[in-house]
Amino acid sequence: MYRKEQLKSYPRMTVQKSLWNVFRQKLIKVIGQFLRRNNHYREANLYQKKLYQPVEETTITALKVSGIIPPHLNGLLLRIGSNPIYTPQPTLFEWYLGDGMIHALKLQQGQAVCYQSTMIATDRVQRLKQKPLIQGFRRGAHDVVNTNIFQHAGKLWAVIEAGAFPICLNDQLQAERYQLFNSDADLPFTAHPRKDPKTGHLHAISYDALDGKNAYYQVIDEKGTLIHVTQILLQHGPMIHDCLITEQEVLVFDFPLTFSTKRLFHGASVPYQWNKQHQARIGILPKYGNADQIQWINLEPCFVFHAANAFRDQDNRIILDVIVHQDDFEHSQHAAYELQNAKLERWIIGPDMQMLKRSVLDSRIQEFPKIDERFTGSPYRYLYTLGFAQAGLFNCLYIHDLEMKTSVTYDFGAQWAIGEVTFVADVLDIEEHQHSPEGHGYLMAYLHHIDGEVAKAVILKVKGLDIQRQADIDLGVHIPLGFHCNWVGIQP
Ligand SMILES: [Fe+2]
């Protein structure tokens, strides 16, 4: 359990540091543009056309709905992704570093009230829009925030990994400031913190691309206060995109996709490379613990972008369900999924924490795992992933029943690319706030048209493996394929 005195000193952000960071971002940008003129990794850049075509900010109130929107789904279906506001050299555009845009569909009392898209107010975006810069200090190698968005401590937070501060927004999507939640820390953050449903605390493993020797385990409490930090020593600057928690531990991913100076000088915008010298390993760290308590377990080379869940089973083993890539960034700067053969695996760590056993649960290509988040860190049964019904695009949903070792597929059709799904539990009794069993509720997602035509949001009613189409909401405009999606409940 967390004890207040555990929070030791940590680096504080200052005006001087922030000014230096702004200068360094400009320097990195100029050097990057020079290096990318000879980009060895330049690929056919599809990331500004059709499915990925950037859009203008918009608000649409007259939305056509097919089906019935459940009246207790009150809130925002939030999607975030890359949407470059201005690209002087389109062939050199890097999708992962495009300006962030938020897409928000507001549902209220059975109505689709509006769809709104808003650029994330980084300094670059505000200057291009000739708007005032937002408050807060700056950090990180790039002035980009585009990867995930969620609610915490009464605010929305748009985040990216590798160094930049999160951007805080109100529920009208107006950006307020850059900040590491309500702290004064000069620390990076991650795109994938894990919220403990029992405490409301966010647990995060964060790294800075400009510091290859350290990662940080941070805990942010339910009020947004940084209550715990410990510094984890690493080698080679590994990319750490996600983490997992159980009821007792946080699990640290240290895999062999590491910072590459060679790739940097060859013009790669995201200079990470498969590193055969780097030992793949999982760190097991007690929640609120310090780095010297980590127990590391080695495993054969692989990479995990996104993990589903972890828990201790009845035999006190640690179970991790993860999407495993074999050799990321080896074939493509953009981690082309069709070349990765990313598959669903279950990893089991014995009670002595000495051995990790891998088994493949599903060998079909899949990614973007989501669960009923009431079960984060606990034994669970249902897992939702996106599959490749058609080569090159995620256009089907898999629901895995991990207990019965079976799954079902829901195909959205060849013209649709499905974005990440988000699960919302059904309400059995609204007055009593009684919620449904695991896996009984609604899956929501954005559907992106592959030729750049009008996008949709879809609501599926799910009950275990049973899927019914509940409602389609025509959003009136094209929405480019993005990164992550979450539901934020807001009482009317
Ligand atoms: Fe991600």
Residues whose N, C-alpha, C, O or C-beta is under 5 A from the ligand:
A	BS01	LIG	none
